[in-house]
Amino acid sequence: MKTISQRQTQLTQLLTGELKPRQIIGTGYKYPKSVASAWLRKEIHNEQNPSQSVSDLFVQTNGAPFTSEKKAKCSKMYQQLVKGSFELITRNLIVSDYGVMPAPTSGIDEGFCIYIETASAKSQHSHASD
């Protein structure tokens, strides 16, 4: 398992071009730098904050965090969450919470990212029928 400082180093290398996204997440992604950056930031955040872990994080397509909370909230991703039109890859999960938070950083960038919490779709349906 990688340490926080190793993940931060990977994030710095990713953002400076020393490390390719495929070396972190593999291939087949539409915006690989964004996916790799968000994954590393999620790992860093969850390691630093085990009692406040998040299911997923989202950053800009270039891999950088949003420069302001307002820009994050105006993004297409956040607006999909607000409208309830955001779709997860699996139908077994639903978005149970979302918001904007300070981005876990590598020391070379600062800003904000969008977070989501997911829950089992089955548990939500069973509560709805109670």
C-alpha positions in Angstrom: 0.0 0.0 0.0 1.3 3.4 -0.9 1.8 6.1 1.7 0.3 9.6 1.6 3.6 11.1 0.6 4.0 8.6 -2.2 0.6 9.4 -3.5 1.4 13.2 -3.2 4.6 12.6 -5.2 2.6 10.7 -7.8 0.1 13.5 -8.0 2.9 16.1 -8.5 4.5 13.9 -11.2 1.2 13.5 -12.9 0.5 17.2 -13.0 4.0 18.1 -14.2 3.9 15.4 -16.9 6.6 13.1 -15.4 4.1 10.4 -14.8 1.4 9.3 -17.4 -2.2 8.7 -16.2 -2.0 5.1 -17.6 0.7 4.3 -15.0 -1.8 5.1 -12.3 -5.2 4.0 -13.6 -4.6 2.0 -16.8 -6.1 2.9 -20.1 -9.6 3.4 -21.6 -10.7 6.7 -19.9 -12.1 9.7 -21.7 -10.2 12.2 -19.5 -7.4 10.1 -18.1 -5.5 12.9 -16.4 -8.6 14.0 -14.6 -9.5 10.4 -13.5 -5.9 9.8 -12.3 -5.7 13.1 -10.4 -9.1 12.6 -8.8 -8.3 9.0 -7.8 -5.0 10.0 -6.2 -6.7 12.9 -4.4 -9.4 10.6 -3.1 -6.8 8.1 -1.8 -4.9 11.0 -0.1 -8.1 12.4 1.5 -9.4 9.0 2.7 -6.0 8.1 4.2 -5.8 11.5 6.0 -9.5 11.5 7.1 -10.6 7.9 7.7 -13.8 9.0 9.5 -14.8 11.4 6.7 -13.9 9.2 3.7 -15.6 9.9 0.3 -16.6 7.5 -2.4 -15.3 9.6 -5.3 -13.8 13.0 -6.1 -13.9 15.0 -9.3 -11.6 17.7 -10.7 -11.3 19.6 -13.9 -10.5 17.6 -17.1 -6.9 18.8 -17.0 -6.4 17.2 -13.6 -6.3 20.4 -11.7 -8.8 21.3 -8.9 -11.3 24.0 -9.6 -9.9 27.4 -8.7 -12.9 28.4 -6.6 -15.9 26.8 -4.8 -18.1 28.8 -7.2 -16.5 27.4 -10.3 -16.9 23.9 -8.9 -20.6 24.5 -8.3 -21.0 25.9 -11.8 -19.4 22.9 -13.4 -21.4 20.4 -15.5 -20.7 17.6 -13.1 -22.0 19.5 -10.1 -25.1 20.7 -12.0 -25.9 17.1 -12.9 -25.7 16.2 -9.2 -28.0 19.1 -8.3 -30.6 18.1 -11.0 -30.4 14.4 -10.1 -29.3 13.5 -13.6 -25.8 12.3 -12.6 -25.4 8.6 -13.4 -23.0 6.1 -11.8 -21.6 3.3 -13.9 -23.4 0.7 -11.8 -27.1 0.6 -11.0 -26.3 -1.1 -7.6 -25.3 2.3 -6.1 -26.9 5.7 -5.8 -25.4 9.1 -4.9 -26.4 9.6 -1.2 -24.5 12.9 -0.7 -22.4 15.4 -2.6 -20.7 18.7 -2.3 -17.6 20.8 -2.8 -14.5 20.5 -0.5 -10.9 21.8 -0.5 -8.9 19.6 -2.8 -6.4 17.2 -1.3 -3.2 18.7 -2.7 0.3 17.7 -3.8 1.7 21.0 -2.7 1.8 22.4 -6.2 -1.8 23.3 -6.6 -4.7 24.4 -4.4 -8.4 24.6 -5.1 -11.6 22.7 -4.7 -13.0 19.4 -5.9 -16.5 17.8 -6.0 -17.1 14.8 -3.8 -19.8 12.2 -3.8 -20.9 9.6 -1.3 -22.6 6.5 -2.6 -24.9 4.0 -1.0 -26.4 0.7 -2.0 -29.5 1.2 -4.2 -31.1 -1.8 -2.4 -30.9 -0.2 1.0 -32.4 3.0 -0.2 -35.3 1.2 -1.9 -36.0 -0.8 1.2 -36.2 2.4 3.3 -38.5 4.0 0.8 -41.0 1.2 1.2 -41.0 1.3 5.1 
